[in-house]
Amino acid sequence: MVLGTNPYDDDRLHEECGVFGIFDASAAAAHTALGLHALQHRGQEAAGIVSFDGHQFYSHRALGLISDNFSSADTIDKLKGHIAIGHTRYSTTGETLLRNVQPLFAELSFGGLAMAHNGNLTNAMMLRRDLIRRGSLFQATSDTEVIIHLMALSAAASVEDRLIDALKQVEGAYSLVCMTEGAIIGVRDPLGVRPLVLGKLDNAYLLASETCALDIIGAELVRDIEPGEIIIISKEGIRSIKPFAPQKERFCIFEYIYFARPDSLIDNRNVYEVRKRIGAELAREMPVKADLVVPVPDSGVPAGIGYAAASGIPFELGIIRNHYVGRTFIEPADHVRHLGVKLKHNANQAMLKGKKVILVDDSIVRGTTSKKIVSMVRDAGASEVHMRIASPPTTNSCYYGVDTPERSQLLAALHNVEEMRRLIGADSLAFVSIDGLYRAMNEAGRDNSMPQFCDACLTGDYPIALTDQKHSLGKGHHQNDLFAGFAEI
């Protein structure tokens, strides 16, 4: 097993990335490290912070968790300055190598530029191939670097005009936090697929993927950055630019189902409450007689609470999660590999024995974990096991910043619900409907002519062109990790 991986997380839609930035704050790097702690659920492979003290950029980037790399006072003290941006990463493009750890940094004609990106560019490989032909030297294999090269080649005068020039050439989903010598800049793509919020702490302004990153440092939420908006925070104040033609917003609905932290606010919706409403819709649509509603922790807990409340069936923690199994766990021997699911979850036998149980989870991806959990609950003595899923079947891959398996590995893409039920070993299996999901979002249902959210992984309706997929472009070439113009500590 390779350090930094965990095969028991392989049956999930993996988190995306988290970005954070702060302008005009003492101990900017320390605030950024705390913000990234709150965003750790969005990526656990690597993290980085870049700061600026008015004269020099400083950077620390490393593989692993925030707590592994940014807990020492010595590290934070070396990240000097009143401006900082940070990134916590789960790779969706580019390998897990130090040269891909963000924020990326480059010296351009106007000075230093650091950039952190949540999302995925769907034409990055085509642009990269053209840039290499034009003489660009890539240092990383991340699609984020494409934006930096496009800015470097732009003939525009100002930083924001160069950024606009670059973004008008890219396709895909992105929330960006950038830093120059005098500003931090936040951007959301024109459809607003990925989240980004603006916060305030005393006289400092912040940008973050989720509001939970503001809460940890006591900052207040100002507002969500709007789709297609570029916001520049500098000594002159805050400026907003909207250089793109208005489009119908298509925010990622899976942020509400799984990715965002339950205590975050997105577009004035509390994620925890949304998940409870999804569970309630599921109970109304797919009822079953049972003794207990048991969530698969932690992802199924809010939906399980909602299901129990709507159905009147008692909610119990029939499965207990071990929170101390890290992503770097190394199996002691091959002959205990089949016990892997019990490293993370264990049945509460006294609660389950002789009971008809409704298991609630947020999604089924490959189905391997669901099969093991159903088996574990049966082995604990449950007389019946009914599985209820708080999202419609995941039938398609995401190309907008979520690391999903190929479609050929998605259980719902290969089998109907009855076949899936037999494969995971449940007495019954049901998913919330797509309209039920939208009702939980306080919509009347899905508007099929103009959907309110990006739900491509559930419907196959991709709102942004998949240019690289269409042309079957590869991963690109590896480049040397030769960052210059700042101090790597």
N, C-alpha and C positions, 0 to 999 in steps of 0.2 A: 504494500500500500504506500502510495506516495504521500509524503508529508504535506499537510494542508488540505487533504481531501477526506471525505467521509462517505462511503458507499451508501449509508443509510439516509443521506440527504439526496440521493440520486433520483428519487421518485417524487421530487417536488419541482414546481416551477421556481427556478432560482431567482433570488432577489436581483435587483438591477444594480444601481449605484446610488450613493448619496453624495450631495455637494453642499458646501457651506462656505460663506464668506462674511467678513466683517470689516467695516471701514471706520477709522478714527476711534480706536479703542485702545486703552492701555492693556497690555497682556493679550494682544490680539490672537497670538498663537494658542495661548491657554484656553481662551474662549472657543477657538476653532476645534481644539482637541475635545472639549466637552461636547460641542455640537456634533462632532463625528461619533462620539460615544452613543449619543441618542439615535444616530442614523446607522448604527452598526448592523441592524437587521437587514439593511439594503445591500450589504456586501461584506464578506468576511475574508476575502483573499488578500487584500493589500490596502494600504492607506498612505496618504501623503499630505503634507502641509507646506505651502510656500508663503513666506512673509516678506515685507519690505519696510525698511526703517528710514526711508528718505534718501538713502544713498546706495544701498545694496539689497539684492534679493537673497534670501536664505531658504534652503529647502531641506526637508527630511522626508524620504520616501522609503517604504519598507514593505516586505511581504508579511502577512499576518494581521492580527487584530489590533485595534486602536490601543487597547490596554497593554499589549505586548511592546508597543513601539513609542507611545507618547505619554507614558506614565512618569517618567523621570524628570525631575526639575532641570537637570543638565540639558536634556534634549530640548525642552521648551525654552529655556533661557537662551539657547543658541538661535532660536527662531525669533529674531529681534524685529521690532517694528510695531506700528499702529494699524497696519493693514495685513490681512492674511486670508487665504482661501484654502480649503481642504477638500479631500475626496476619500470616500471609502468604496471599495471596488469589488464587484463580482464581474468577471470578464464576460462580455457578450461578443466582442471581437478582439482579437489579439490574445496571445498566450499569457499565462501567469508568469511573467518575467519582470524583473525590476525596471527594465526600460519602458514597460507599459504602465507602470504605476503613475497615477496622476496625483496632483496637477502636473501637466506637461509644461515645460518652460522653453522659451526661445528668445534670442536677441534679434529684434527686427529693427528696421531703420529708425523707428520712433522710440526705441528703447526696449526694455524687457517686457515680456508678456507671459503670464501663467494662465493655464486654462484647465478647468475641470468640467467633465461632461457626464450627464446621465442620459442614456438613450442609445440610439443606434442610427447610423446613416446608411440608407439603403442603396446609395450610389457611390459609396466610399471607394470601393475597389476600382471602379471605372475612373473616378477622378484621380485616384492614386497612380494608376497606370499612365494616365496622361501627364501628370505632374512629374513622374520619373522620366518620361520621354523629354520633358522640357528642362531637365537638369536638377530637379529637386532631390535632395539627399534625405531620405527618411531615417530616423533614429529608432522608431518604435514600430510596432505592428498594429497599433490602435487606430481606429478610424478618426479619433479626435485630432490627430496630427494633420489630417487632411485640411481641416479648417485653418490651422496655423499656417500651412504652406500657401493656401489660397489668399490669406491675409498678407503674407510676405510678398506675393506677386502682384497684389492689387496696386493700381496707380492712384487710388484715392489718397487724399491728404490726411484726414483725421483717422484716429483709431476706430471710432464707431463706423465711419464710412467704409473702411477696409473690412470691418466685421460684416457689415451689411452686404458688401460686394461678395464676400465669401459665402455667406448664408444663402444668398440668392442662387448660388450654384449647387448647393447640396440638397439632397432629399432625405427625408427620414424624420425621426422623432428625437428631440433634444431639449434638455434644459442645460444651459451653460452658466458657469460662474467664472468670470475672467478677472485678472488683476493686471493693471499697468502701474507705472510709477506714481500715478496721481489719482487712481480710481479703481473701484470694482464695478463690474458690469454683469448684469443678469439678463438672460435671454430664454424665452420659450418659443418652441417652433410654432408655425402659424396655426396648426390644429390643436395645440396645447395638449399633446398626448402625455407628456411627462410633467410632473408637478414642480412648482417653485414658488416660494413665498417671500415676502418682504417683512422684516421685523425691525424693532427699535429697542435699544438698550441705552438709557440715558441719552447721550448725544451721538451714540454710535448707531449705524444702520447695518442690518444683516440680511443675507440671502441664505435660504436653506431649502432643501428638498421637502421637508415636512415641518409642521409647527412644533412637534415634540422636541426638535433641536433648538427652538426658541425657549421652550419651557425650562429646559435644563439649566439655562443661564439666567432665567428671570426676565427674558425679553418679551415684549408685547408684539402680537401680530398686528401689522398694519393692513396688509391685504395680500391676496394672491397676485402674482405677476400674471398679466393677461396673455392669452395666446397671441403669438406674433409680436409681443412687446419686447423692446430692449430698454433696460433701465440702467442709467449711469449714475453712480453715487460718487461724489467728489467733494472737495472743499467748497465748491460753489453751490452744493445742495444736490437735489435729485432731479434728473431729467428723464423724461419718458419719450421714446421714439417708437412709432408703429409704421415700419417701412414696407410691410407686406400687405397685399390685398386681403381684405377681411374674408375669412372662411368660416364655415360651420365648425364649432368646436367639437373635438372627438377625444376627450380625455379617456385615458386607459381605465376601463371599468374594473380590471383586476387589482388596481390599487385599493379599491374598496373591498374586494373579495378577500385579498390575501396580503398584498405587498406592504401597504402602509401600516404603521403602528396603530393599534386600536385607539390610542389617546390623541391621535392627530386630527386636525380639522382640515378638510379639503373642500374648497368652494363652499364654505360655511356649513358643511355636513360633518358631523362627528362620525368617524369611521366605525367606532364601537356600536353606535346606535344603528347605523346602516346594516352592519352584520347581524345584529339582533333582528332587524326587520326582514332580512333575507331568510333567516331561520323561521320566522313566523310565516312568511309566504310559503316556504317549503312545507311547513306543518299543515297549512290550509290546502295546498295542492296535493300533497302526498301523505295522507294520514295512514297510520297503522296502529293496531291495538298492541300495547306494550306496557311494561311495568316501569321502565326507566329510560330517560334520555341521557346518553353518555357521550360527551364530546371527545374527539381525538385531540389531545392537547398538543400545542396550545392553539393551533390554527382553527379548531372547530368550536372553541369555547363560546364566543359571543353568539354564533348561529345556533349552538345548542341551547343556550339560555332562551333565545327567541323561540325556538321550536317548542321547548318545554312550556313556556308561558302561553303560547297560542293553543297548544294541544291539551294542556292541563295534566300532562304526564310529569312525574317528578324528575328533576334534574339532579344527577349525581356524578361525582368524579369517579367513575368506574375504571378509569385508566390513569395512572400516575406517571408523570414525566420526570425523568432524571435530567435536571438542568445542567449537570456537570459533565456531560459528554461533549467534548469539544470536537471541532473539525479535524484536529490533528490526532485523534485517537488511533492507535496502532493495534490491530488485532493480535492477540497472543499466539494464535495458531489457527491453521486452516480448519481443523476439525470442530472449532466452535463458531465458524462463520455463520451457520444457520441460526445461531442465537442472537444475531446482530440486532434485530428489532427490540429485544429486551434491554439493550444498552440504553435505549432512549425512552421506552415505554414499558410499563409493567401493569398487568391487570390487578385490580383491587378485588381479589377473589371473594371476600366476605360480602361485598356489595353485589356481585354479579351472579352468584350461584343460584340456579333455579329460576332466574329472571328472564323475561322477554325484553331484549335490549334494543334500543334504537341508537346506532352509532352515527354521530354527525361529524362530517369533515368538510373542508372548504372545496376540495377538488380531488379528482383522480387523474393522475398523469400516466405512468406506466402500469400502475395497479399492483406493483409488487408489495408496497408497504400496506395497502389496504388488505390484501390477501393475508399477510402475516398478522395484522391486528385483528381481523375477523377470527382467524384461527386461535389467536391468543385468548380472545374473549370466550370462545367456545370451550377452550381447554380449562378456563376458569369456572366452567359450570353453567354458563348461560344456556337456557333452553331454546331460545331463538335469537338470531342476530339480524337486524334489519339495518341496512346502510342508507343514509340520506346525505346527499351532497349539496352544499350551499352555493353551487354554480351550475350552469348547464354543462354538458359534456365538453371537455377540452379536445377538440377535433383537429386543430390546426396549430402550426408553429407560429411563434411571434418573431417578427423581424424588426421590432421597434424598441429593443433594449431589454428584453426579458430572455434569459437563457432557457429555451425550451428544447426538448428532444426533437429529432426529426419526426415528421408526421408518421412515418412508418413505425415509430416506437410509441406512439400515443394510443393507449388502449381503446379510447372512444373512436379513434379514426379507423380502427380495424374491426370493431365488434359493435353489435347493437346492445341495448341495455340488458336484455335477457342473457346474452352470451357473456357480458361483463359480470353479471350476477353469479353465473356458474363459475367463472374463472376466479373470482375473489372468495367464493364460498359462502355468500350471504343468503339468508332466507328470502330477502327482497332487497332491491336496489332501486333508488329513484333520485332524480336530479331536479332542482328547481328549474322551472321553464325560463326561457329568455324573457318573456313578458313579466313573469313573476319577479325576476331579477330587477327589471326596470321599474316595476311597481315599488320595490323596496327603495328605489332611488327617488320616490315620489313622482314618478312619471306614470302616465296612463298605460304605458306599454312601450315596446320598441317601435319607433317610427322607421319602418323598413325603407321608405323612400329617402329619408334623411336621418340616419341613426344619431342619437344624442351622445353616444360614447363610442370609443374604439373597443370593439368586441371581436376582433378578427380571430383570436384563438378559439372563440366559441362558435363563430358563424362563417369564417372564411372570407368575410367582407373586409378587405384591406383598403383603408382610406388613402394610403400613400404608396406611390409606385414602388415596386420591388425590382429596381433596375438591375442590381447586381445578380439577383436570383434569375431574372429573365435571361441575362447573358452568361450565367453560370460561371462567374468569375471566382477565382480562388482566394486564398487568404493573403496573398501578397508576399513580399520578400522580407526577410529579417535584415535589420540594419544595426549598425553599431550603436551602443548606448553612450553617445558622446555629448552630453549636455555641457554647454559652456555659458559663461557670463553670470554665474551665480555660485554660491557656496553650497555644496552637497555635504551635509553633516551626518 
